Amino acid sequence: MLAILILAACALLVDRLTPAEPPVSGRARISDGDSFHLGDERIRLLGIDAPELDQTCADAQGRDWTCGRRAREKLVALVAGKSPLCQPDGHDRFGRILATCSVNGHDLGAQMVEAGLAISSDDYGHEESAARSAKRGLWAGTFDSPRSWRDRHGREAETNAGWDWLPRFLR
């Protein structure tokens, strides 16, 4: 038992002494509603999950709308030629940097959730409650959670999102 306590204390000490990754910043190329590139770095906004680019949702009247594209458009508008400042907090299973990012001091994840164009995966409960109450974005109708949608459409939906427009653009 003492050995377990000593190991736990050592792990805590190492965690406290490990310096945080330095922030990253630069011109953003938006992939979808929760991920983008800063130079060669792939960034995934921490604490949110936005609809996939090809995902559709239903409005209050049951009509389909392109919620995934709308989420991407919102993130494009929030960044609008500015350079996001991102504080990394690890990597996801695809090698993307998980980060909390802001533009001019405004948290991008919070803004996406508050607009109703992303759901909180844990950090933005207050913003999600406000969006739900106001029936903004996804909360105005019905939708599959982005995770459920990806599970039905495969990993391709997440890893290829943001680049399917390229062949159409080059025609």
Kinemage of the C-alpha trace (Angstrom):
@kinemage 1
@onewidth
@group {chain A} dominant
@subgroup {mainchain}
@vectorlist {calphas} color= white
{ca met a 1} P 0.000 0.000 0.000
{ca leu a 2} L 2.859 2.364 0.848
{ca ala a 3} L 4.444 1.643 -2.527
{ca ile a 4} L 1.216 2.663 -4.305
{ca leu a 5} L 1.070 5.911 -2.344
{ca ile a 6} L 4.703 6.680 -3.177
{ca leu a 7} L 4.106 5.962 -6.878
{ca ala a 8} L 1.010 8.170 -6.895
{ca ala a 9} L 2.927 10.985 -5.195
{ca cys a 10} L 5.763 10.650 -7.737
{ca ala a 11} L 3.317 10.728 -10.641
{ca leu a 12} L 1.681 13.858 -9.235
{ca leu a 13} L 5.059 15.516 -8.740
{ca val a 14} L 6.167 14.694 -12.297
{ca asp a 15} L 2.879 16.070 -13.638
{ca arg a 16} L 3.352 19.320 -11.684
{ca leu a 17} L 6.980 19.708 -12.772
{ca thr a 18} L 6.360 18.983 -16.460
{ca pro a 19} L 6.174 22.360 -18.202
{ca ala a 20} L 3.049 23.135 -20.210
{ca glu a 21} L 3.435 23.018 -23.961
{ca pro a 22} L 4.055 26.493 -25.375
{ca pro a 23} L 1.107 28.210 -27.061
{ca val a 24} L 0.791 27.996 -30.834
{ca ser a 25} L -0.559 30.705 -33.076
{ca gly a 26} L -0.753 31.572 -36.726
{ca arg a 27} L -3.016 31.938 -39.691
{ca ala a 28} L -5.797 29.343 -39.481
{ca arg a 29} L -7.156 27.155 -42.276
{ca ile a 30} L -10.512 25.930 -41.012
{ca ser a 31} L -11.365 22.261 -41.645
{ca asp a 32} L -14.727 21.995 -39.893
{ca gly a 33} L -16.545 23.367 -36.848
{ca asp a 34} L -13.996 22.164 -34.299
{ca ser a 35} L -10.687 21.719 -36.111
{ca phe a 36} L -8.246 23.693 -38.202
{ca his a 37} L -4.620 23.944 -39.270
{ca leu a 38} L -2.096 26.468 -37.988
{ca gly a 39} L 0.740 26.069 -40.447
{ca asp a 40} L 1.608 22.358 -40.376
{ca glu a 41} L -0.071 21.797 -36.999
{ca arg a 42} L -3.540 20.227 -36.889
{ca ile a 43} L -5.609 21.661 -34.022
{ca arg a 44} L -8.782 20.201 -32.449
{ca leu a 45} L -10.706 22.505 -30.125
{ca leu a 46} L -10.731 20.981 -26.660
{ca gly a 47} L -14.046 20.495 -24.873
{ca ile a 48} L -16.394 20.691 -27.860
{ca asp a 49} L -17.738 18.457 -30.598
{ca ala a 50} L -19.179 20.100 -33.708
{ca pro a 51} L -21.194 18.376 -36.441
{ca glu a 52} L -19.091 16.807 -39.170
{ca leu a 53} L -18.818 18.765 -42.402
{ca asp a 54} L -21.283 16.553 -44.314
{ca gln a 55} L -23.678 16.136 -41.385
{ca thr a 56} L -27.225 17.428 -41.680
{ca cys a 57} L -29.671 18.276 -38.891
{ca ala a 58} L -33.403 19.014 -38.826
{ca asp a 59} L -34.886 22.398 -37.975
{ca ala a 60} L -38.020 22.931 -35.857
{ca gln a 61} L -40.218 22.127 -38.895
{ca gly a 62} L -38.294 18.926 -39.638
{ca arg a 63} L -36.479 20.350 -42.687
{ca asp a 64} L -32.869 19.297 -43.198
{ca trp a 65} L -30.158 21.912 -42.977
{ca thr a 66} L -26.408 21.579 -43.403
{ca cys a 67} L -25.413 21.950 -39.752
{ca gly a 68} L -21.865 20.699 -40.371
{ca arg a 69} L -21.218 23.312 -43.036
{ca arg a 70} L -22.898 25.994 -40.928
{ca ala a 71} L -20.593 25.109 -38.014
{ca arg a 72} L -17.560 25.443 -40.279
{ca glu a 73} L -18.836 28.804 -41.596
{ca lys a 74} L -19.249 30.040 -38.012
{ca leu a 75} L -15.679 29.100 -37.086
{ca val a 76} L -14.423 30.770 -40.287
{ca ala a 77} L -16.321 33.943 -39.294
{ca leu a 78} L -14.974 33.865 -35.720
{ca val a 79} L -11.395 33.622 -36.957
{ca ala a 80} L -11.894 35.936 -39.982
{ca gly a 81} L -8.267 36.555 -40.916
{ca lys a 82} L -7.088 36.804 -37.311
{ca ser a 83} L -4.508 34.507 -35.713
{ca pro a 84} L -5.950 32.207 -33.039
{ca leu a 85} L -3.814 31.714 -29.953
{ca cys a 86} L -3.993 28.085 -28.822
{ca gln a 87} L -2.843 26.517 -25.558
{ca pro a 88} L -2.123 22.826 -26.247
{ca asp a 89} L -3.276 20.161 -23.811
{ca gly a 90} L -2.183 16.882 -25.375
{ca his a 91} L -3.026 15.100 -28.612
{ca asp a 92} L -5.974 13.048 -29.844
{ca arg a 93} L -5.783 9.602 -31.434
{ca phe a 94} L -5.332 11.196 -34.884
{ca gly a 95} L -2.263 13.160 -33.747
{ca arg a 96} L -4.033 16.516 -33.664
{ca ile a 97} L -3.147 18.983 -30.924
{ca leu a 98} L -6.001 19.307 -28.440
{ca ala a 99} L -6.136 22.961 -27.453
{ca thr a 100} L -8.152 25.778 -25.996
{ca cys a 101} L -7.977 28.576 -28.543
{ca ser a 102} L -8.970 32.208 -28.512
{ca val a 103} L -9.104 35.180 -30.835
{ca asn a 104} L -8.750 38.616 -29.228
{ca gly a 105} L -9.299 37.000 -25.827
{ca his a 106} L -12.554 35.268 -26.834
{ca asp a 107} L -12.607 31.471 -26.407
{ca leu a 108} L -13.507 29.862 -29.752
{ca gly a 109} L -14.941 26.717 -28.136
{ca ala a 110} L -17.230 28.757 -25.892
{ca gln a 111} L -18.444 30.810 -28.847
{ca met a 112} L -19.177 27.738 -30.965
{ca val a 113} L -21.166 26.080 -28.163
{ca glu a 114} L -22.996 29.301 -27.269
{ca ala a 115} L -23.992 29.709 -30.938
{ca gly a 116} L -25.497 26.222 -30.766
{ca leu a 117} L -23.157 24.915 -33.459
{ca ala a 118} L -21.197 22.539 -31.228
{ca ile a 119} L -21.973 20.520 -28.135
{ca ser a 120} L -19.938 20.654 -24.967
{ca ser a 121} L -17.976 17.535 -24.214
{ca asp a 122} L -17.341 18.799 -20.681
{ca asp a 123} L -15.984 22.337 -20.411
{ca tyr a 124} L -18.807 24.490 -21.728
{ca gly a 125} L -21.930 23.378 -19.873
{ca his a 126} L -23.091 26.935 -19.148
{ca glu a 127} L -22.809 27.939 -22.818
{ca glu a 128} L -24.626 24.786 -23.922
{ca ser a 129} L -27.467 25.428 -21.467
{ca ala a 130} L -27.828 28.977 -22.820
{ca ala a 131} L -27.916 27.725 -26.433
{ca arg a 132} L -30.457 25.031 -25.542
{ca ser a 133} L -32.728 27.475 -23.712
{ca ala a 134} L -32.605 29.944 -26.602
{ca lys a 135} L -33.026 27.114 -29.173
{ca arg a 136} L -29.980 28.307 -31.120
{ca gly a 137} L -28.384 26.270 -33.881
{ca leu a 138} L -28.591 22.521 -33.294
{ca trp a 139} L -31.002 23.031 -30.401
{ca ala a 140} L -33.658 24.617 -32.668
{ca gly a 141} L -34.610 21.167 -33.974
{ca thr a 142} L -33.223 17.638 -33.840
{ca phe a 143} L -29.784 16.247 -34.545
{ca asp a 144} L -27.587 13.213 -34.059
{ca ser a 145} L -24.655 13.869 -31.775
{ca pro a 146} L -21.492 14.275 -33.856
{ca arg a 147} L -20.102 11.125 -32.171
{ca ser a 148} L -23.177 9.065 -33.185
{ca trp a 149} L -23.011 10.443 -36.728
{ca arg a 150} L -19.295 9.537 -37.016
{ca asp a 151} L -19.971 6.063 -35.625
{ca arg a 152} L -22.538 5.458 -38.385
{ca his a 153} L -20.453 7.008 -41.165
{ca gly a 154} L -17.019 5.690 -40.178
{ca arg a 155} L -13.689 7.250 -39.309
{ca glu a 156} L -13.455 8.738 -42.807
{ca ala a 157} L -16.047 11.336 -41.867
{ca glu a 158} L -13.742 12.802 -39.229
{ca thr a 159} L -10.361 12.477 -40.877
{ca asn a 160} L -11.382 13.654 -44.369
{ca ala a 161} L -13.709 16.440 -43.269
{ca gly a 162} L -12.757 19.791 -44.647
{ca trp a 163} L -11.123 18.619 -47.865
{ca asp a 164} L -13.998 17.084 -49.853
{ca trp a 165} L -14.671 20.465 -51.481
{ca leu a 166} L -11.204 20.580 -53.072
{ca pro a 167} L -11.947 18.419 -56.163
{ca arg a 168} L -15.090 20.466 -56.889
{ca phe a 169} L -13.130 23.700 -56.490
{ca leu a 170} L -10.387 22.564 -58.885
{ca arg a 171} L -12.811 21.646 -61.685
